[in-house]
Amino acid sequence: MLDDRSVRDSDCNALTEIGLKQWLGDAVRQAASRTPQLKQIYAEYLAAEADVDQAKGQRWPQLSITAQTREKYFGSERDVPPNPGNSIGLNLSTTVFDWGQNSKTVASRKELATANDEHYQAQLEDLAYQVVNTMLELARQRNVVDLYQHYVDRMQRLCDMLAQIVRADRGRASELTQAQARLLQAETSRDAAAAKARDAELTLHKLIGNHPVSLPRGSDWPIERANLSNLLAKAEQHPAVRQAASQARAADLNADATRASSKPKLSWVVTGNTGRDDAGFRQPWATYLQVSWPLFSGGSQRAATAAAQYRTEAQWHNAEQQKLDYEYQLRTADEDARSSFQRAREYDALSQQTDRIRKGFFEQWYQLGQRSLLDVLSAESDYYNNRIGEVGSRFDAYQAVMREYASAGDLVNWLNTGGYR
């Protein structure tokens, strides 16, 4: 379970943008150092690099050695050939010309290794967004809990006041019942927000472990709207888009290699062994050029070439779809951020108005008897609902901004260097 001391509160008023990024970036780095998924992807990248070396090795002369024991003949009464005895054979071959098959294979695997590297960067962006979004959600719920606690305290004081009044005037017992009902509602809402905060803590613990992090107290964080035009240009180089493009280029090169494999291949061969001929002389070394050409394979070669071409086309379509998806996500997130910041300002203004109303209603009820208790309770409920709406809208805006940077593949860079304004 998450240690309650692992997520601490700090003064929101003293928080700067640089300080906020340091806190968030520190949590992201901690998550990156421990998540098995990133380690798996990095291992896949190393495997892809090894595949490149394996393909490069095919360009060098291939040397093989064979050994053979003395032959034993049986099952025939005819004369047998002279036994050459134990022998060792050596075969050296190298490709002279293969229509670029090997070079295309090497290039294709390099692109696949690059794609694996981009996959790592894309997953790092996704992890960063998960961590930051979870921290924002946790801060949101903690602020909501604090507001509901203030509401509970306010209703508790009102119930205590009414309890004293009812002891002197039993006819006002119904007012106490109304206040107690609102108190129970406030406590229920507070407990529900606390449960959501606990869920966010557990999710954060899953991502970063027991690493201590600080969260600003309050909802006014130094996060502003991002520059949409800059991020749209950045999204074209999102790691996931670059990954899809590298996979498409790899598929294209693999199609070329497959096509080249159906053409004649020229090799140079050097061979020899320690066996002896009929006269007992050691056999000479031999060197020659060899041409191999798969003239007929039942159509499998042609089908393999066509399949490689279709995979290339599919990968390029995937890259285009990735660009379109991220552009749409960016524009949607930017609109969400704009509207959420606007709602937060409206809720703030409304909260100030309802604060004056609730205080006026309370005075009119308590001092002058010109308002009913229901008016007072409704005014209190409106005030705290508006405050909670303001907090929710602010954090909706913050999460939308983070979604913008993540959709552009620039969240990690923003946390480290400041991103784009």
C-alpha positions in Angstrom: 0.0 0.0 0.0 1.1 3.6 -0.6 2.7 5.2 2.4 0.6 8.2 3.4 3.9 10.2 3.7 5.0 9.4 0.1 2.7 12.1 -1.4 3.1 15.3 0.5 1.4 18.7 0.1 3.3 21.9 -0.5 2.4 25.6 -0.7 0.7 26.3 -4.0 1.2 30.0 -3.8 5.0 29.6 -3.7 5.1 27.2 -6.6 6.7 28.3 -9.9 6.4 26.7 -13.3 10.0 25.5 -13.1 9.4 24.0 -9.6 6.2 22.3 -10.9 8.1 20.7 -13.8 10.8 19.5 -11.5 8.3 17.7 -9.3 6.5 16.2 -12.2 9.6 15.3 -14.1 11.2 13.7 -11.1 8.1 11.4 -10.7 8.3 10.6 -14.5 11.9 9.6 -14.2 11.2 7.5 -11.2 8.5 5.7 -13.1 10.7 5.2 -16.2 13.4 3.6 -14.1 11.2 0.9 -12.7 8.5 0.1 -15.3 8.9 -3.4 -16.8 7.3 -2.3 -20.1 10.0 0.2 -20.9 12.7 -2.4 -20.0 11.0 -4.9 -22.3 10.9 -2.4 -25.2 14.6 -1.6 -24.7 15.5 -5.3 -24.8 13.5 -5.5 -28.1 15.6 -2.6 -29.4 18.8 -4.4 -28.4 17.5 -7.5 -30.2 16.8 -5.5 -33.3 20.4 -4.1 -33.2 21.7 -7.6 -33.0 19.6 -8.5 -36.1 21.4 -5.8 -38.0 24.7 -7.3 -37.0 23.5 -10.7 -38.1 22.5 -9.3 -41.5 25.8 -7.5 -41.9 27.7 -10.7 -41.2 26.2 -12.2 -44.3 28.3 -9.8 -46.4 31.6 -11.3 -45.3 33.0 -14.6 -46.7 31.4 -17.6 -45.1 33.9 -20.2 -44.0 32.8 -23.7 -43.0 34.8 -26.8 -42.0 33.7 -30.4 -42.2 35.3 -33.6 -40.9 34.8 -37.1 -42.1 36.0 -40.4 -40.7 37.3 -43.4 -42.7 34.5 -45.0 -44.6 33.3 -48.6 -43.8 31.7 -50.5 -46.7 29.2 -53.4 -46.3 26.3 -55.1 -48.1 28.1 -55.8 -51.4 30.6 -58.3 -52.8 31.8 -56.0 -55.5 35.1 -54.2 -55.4 35.0 -51.1 -53.3 36.9 -47.9 -54.1 40.1 -47.1 -52.3 39.5 -45.7 -48.8 40.8 -42.1 -48.5 40.9 -42.3 -44.8 39.9 -39.6 -42.3 39.6 -36.2 -44.0 38.9 -32.6 -43.2 37.1 -30.4 -45.7 37.0 -26.6 -45.9 34.6 -24.4 -47.9 34.9 -20.7 -48.4 32.2 -18.8 -50.3 31.4 -15.1 -50.7 28.7 -13.4 -52.6 30.0 -11.4 -55.6 26.7 -10.0 -56.8 23.1 -10.5 -55.5 21.2 -7.5 -57.0 21.4 -5.7 -53.6 19.6 -8.4 -51.6 21.9 -8.3 -48.7 22.4 -4.6 -48.6 18.6 -4.1 -48.7 18.2 -6.6 -45.9 20.7 -4.7 -43.7 19.0 -1.4 -44.4 15.6 -2.9 -43.6 16.8 -4.2 -40.3 18.4 -0.9 -39.5 15.0 0.8 -40.0 13.4 -1.8 -37.7 16.0 -1.0 -35.1 15.2 2.7 -35.5 11.5 1.8 -35.2 12.1 0.0 -31.9 14.0 3.0 -30.6 11.0 5.3 -31.6 8.7 2.8 -29.9 10.7 3.3 -26.7 10.3 7.1 -26.9 6.6 6.8 -27.7 6.0 4.6 -24.6 8.1 7.0 -22.5 5.7 9.8 -23.6 2.7 7.6 -22.8 4.2 6.8 -19.4 4.9 10.4 -18.7 1.3 11.3 -19.4 0.0 8.5 -17.2 2.2 9.8 -14.3 1.4 13.5 -14.7 -2.4 12.8 -15.3 -2.5 10.6 -12.2 -0.8 13.3 -10.0 -3.2 15.9 -11.3 -6.2 13.6 -10.6 -4.9 13.0 -7.1 -4.4 16.8 -6.5 -8.0 17.4 -7.8 -9.5 14.9 -5.5 -7.6 16.2 -2.5 -8.8 19.7 -3.2 -12.3 18.4 -3.5 -12.0 16.5 -0.2 -10.8 19.7 1.5 -13.7 21.7 0.1 -16.2 19.0 1.2 -14.6 19.0 4.7 -15.1 22.8 4.9 -18.8 22.1 3.9 -19.0 19.4 6.6 -17.6 21.7 9.2 -20.0 24.5 8.2 -23.0 22.1 8.4 -21.7 20.8 11.7 -21.6 24.3 13.2 -25.1 25.0 11.9 -26.4 21.7 13.4 -24.8 22.6 16.7 -26.4 26.0 16.6 -29.8 24.6 15.8 -29.5 22.0 18.5 -29.2 24.8 21.0 -32.1 26.6 19.5 -34.3 23.5 19.5 -33.6 22.9 23.2 -35.3 26.3 23.8 -37.9 26.1 21.0 -39.0 22.5 20.1 -41.1 23.9 17.2 -37.9 24.3 15.1 -36.9 20.7 15.3 -37.6 20.2 11.6 -34.9 22.8 10.8 -32.4 20.7 12.7 -33.5 17.7 10.7 -32.9 19.6 7.5 -29.5 20.6 8.5 -28.5 17.1 9.7 -29.6 15.8 6.3 -27.4 18.3 4.5 -24.6 17.3 6.9 -24.9 13.6 6.0 -24.9 14.5 2.3 -21.8 16.5 2.7 -20.1 13.7 4.6 -21.1 11.2 1.9 -19.7 13.4 -0.9 -16.5 14.0 1.1 -16.0 10.2 1.6 -16.6 9.5 -2.1 -14.0 12.1 -3.1 -11.6 10.6 -0.5 -12.1 7.1 -2.1 -11.3 8.6 -5.5 -8.2 10.2 -4.0 -7.2 6.8 -2.6 -7.6 5.2 -6.0 -5.4 7.8 -7.5 -2.8 7.2 -4.8 -2.8 3.5 -5.6 -2.4 4.1 -9.3 0.5 6.5 -8.6 2.1 3.9 -6.3 1.8 1.4 -9.2 3.7 3.8 -11.4 6.4 5.2 -9.2 6.5 2.9 -6.1 7.2 4.5 -2.7 9.2 7.3 -4.2 8.1 10.5 -2.3 6.5 13.3 -4.4 5.1 16.6 -3.5 1.8 18.0 -4.6 0.9 21.7 -4.5 -1.9 22.6 -2.0 -4.7 24.4 -3.8 -5.9 24.5 -7.3 -4.2 27.5 -8.8 -1.2 25.8 -10.5 1.3 27.6 -12.9 0.0 25.8 -16.0 -1.1 27.7 -19.0 -2.5 26.9 -22.4 0.1 25.5 -24.9 0.9 27.0 -28.3 -1.3 25.0 -30.7 0.5 25.9 -33.9 3.9 24.9 -32.5 2.6 21.6 -31.2 0.9 20.8 -34.4 4.2 21.1 -36.2 5.8 19.0 -33.5 3.1 16.3 -33.7 4.4 15.4 -37.2 7.5 14.2 -35.5 5.8 12.3 -32.7 7.8 9.2 -31.8 4.8 7.0 -32.7 4.7 8.6 -36.2 8.4 8.2 -36.7 8.1 4.6 -35.6 5.4 3.9 -38.2 7.5 5.7 -40.9 10.5 3.6 -40.0 8.4 0.4 -40.1 7.1 1.5 -43.5 10.7 2.1 -44.9 11.8 -1.3 -43.4 8.9 -3.0 -45.2 9.8 -1.2 -48.4 13.4 -2.3 -48.2 12.4 -5.8 -47.3 10.2 -5.9 -50.5 13.3 -4.9 -52.5 15.3 -7.7 -50.8 12.6 -10.2 -51.5 12.4 -9.2 -55.1 16.2 -9.4 -55.5 16.2 -13.0 -54.0 14.3 -14.2 -57.1 17.1 -13.1 -59.4 20.4 -14.9 -60.3 23.1 -14.8 -57.6 26.8 -15.0 -58.3 29.2 -16.4 -55.6 32.9 -17.2 -55.5 33.7 -20.5 -53.9 37.0 -22.0 -52.6 37.0 -25.6 -51.4 39.3 -28.3 -50.5 39.9 -31.3 -48.2 42.6 -33.6 -46.9 41.3 -36.8 -48.5 43.4 -38.7 -51.1 42.6 -39.9 -54.6 42.9 -43.5 -56.0 46.7 -43.1 -56.3 47.0 -41.9 -52.8 47.6 -38.3 -53.6 46.0 -35.5 -51.6 43.2 -33.8 -53.5 44.0 -30.3 -54.8 42.2 -27.1 -53.7 39.6 -25.8 -56.0 38.1 -22.3 -56.7 35.2 -21.4 -59.0 32.4 -19.1 -59.6 28.9 -20.3 -58.9 25.6 -19.0 -60.2 22.3 -19.9 -58.5 18.9 -18.9 -59.8 15.6 -20.1 -58.4 13.7 -20.4 -61.7 10.6 -22.0 -60.4 9.2 -22.2 -56.8 5.5 -22.8 -57.4 4.7 -19.1 -57.4 5.8 -18.7 -53.7 8.5 -16.2 -54.6 6.1 -14.0 -56.5 3.6 -14.2 -53.7 6.3 -13.3 -51.1 7.2 -10.2 -53.2 3.6 -9.2 -53.4 3.0 -9.7 -49.7 6.0 -7.5 -48.9 4.7 -4.8 -51.2 1.3 -4.8 -49.5 2.9 -4.7 -46.1 4.8 -1.6 -47.2 1.6 0.1 -48.3 -0.2 -0.8 -45.1 2.7 0.7 -43.0 2.6 3.9 -44.9 -1.2 4.1 -44.4 -0.6 3.5 -40.7 1.9 6.4 -40.5 -0.6 8.7 -42.2 -3.3 7.6 -39.8 -1.0 8.2 -36.8 -0.5 11.8 -38.0 -4.2 12.4 -38.4 -5.0 10.9 -35.0 -2.5 13.0 -33.1 -3.6 16.2 -34.9 -7.2 15.5 -34.0 -6.2 14.7 -30.3 -4.2 18.0 -30.2 -7.0 20.1 -31.5 -9.5 18.5 -29.2 -7.2 18.8 -26.2 -6.6 22.5 -27.0 -10.3 23.2 -27.2 -10.9 21.3 -23.9 -8.2 23.4 -22.2 -9.6 26.7 -23.5 -13.2 25.9 -22.5 -12.1 24.5 -19.1 -10.0 27.5 -18.2 -13.0 29.7 -19.2 -15.4 27.6 -17.0 -12.9 27.9 -14.1 -13.0 31.7 -14.4 -16.8 31.7 -14.6 -17.1 29.4 -11.6 -14.6 31.6 -9.7 -16.8 34.7 -10.3 -19.9 32.8 -9.5 -18.4 31.5 -6.2 -17.7 35.1 -5.1 -21.3 36.0 -5.8 -22.7 33.0 -4.0 -20.4 33.6 -1.1 -21.9 37.0 -0.6 -25.4 35.5 -1.0 -24.9 32.7 1.5 -23.5 35.1 4.1 -26.4 37.5 3.5 -29.0 34.7 3.7 -27.5 33.5 6.9 -27.6 36.9 8.5 -31.2 37.4 7.3 -32.2 34.0 8.7 -30.3 34.2 12.0 -30.7 37.9 12.9 -33.8 39.1 11.1 -35.8 35.9 10.4 -36.5 37.1 6.9 -35.1 33.9 5.2 -36.0 30.2 5.7 -33.4 27.7 6.7 -33.9 26.0 3.3 -32.7 29.3 1.7 -29.6 29.2 3.8 -28.9 25.6 3.1 -29.4 26.0 -0.6 -27.1 29.0 -0.6 -24.4 27.0 1.2 -24.8 24.1 -1.2 -24.6 26.5 -4.2 -21.5 28.1 -2.9 -19.6 24.8 -2.3 -20.8 23.3 -5.6 -19.4 26.3 -7.4 -16.1 26.0 -5.6 -15.9 22.3 -6.5 -16.9 23.2 -10.1 -14.0 25.7 -10.2 -11.5 23.1 -8.9 -12.8 20.5 -11.4 -12.6 22.9 -14.3 -9.1 24.0 -13.4 -7.8 20.4 -13.3 -9.7 19.5 -16.4 -7.8 22.3 -18.1 -4.4 21.2 -16.6 -5.0 17.6 -17.8 -6.0 18.9 -21.3 -2.8 20.9 -21.5 -0.8 17.8 -20.5 -2.7 15.8 -23.1 -1.7 18.4 -25.7 2.0 18.0 -25.0 1.7 14.2 -24.9 -0.2 14.2 -28.3 2.6 16.2 -29.8 5.2 13.8 -28.4 6.7 16.7 -26.4 5.6 16.1 -22.8 9.0 14.8 -21.7 10.7 17.7 -23.4 8.3 20.1 -21.8 9.0 18.7 -18.4 12.8 18.9 -18.9 13.3 22.1 -20.9 10.1 24.1 -20.9 8.4 23.1 -24.1 6.7 25.6 -26.3 4.8 28.8 -25.5 
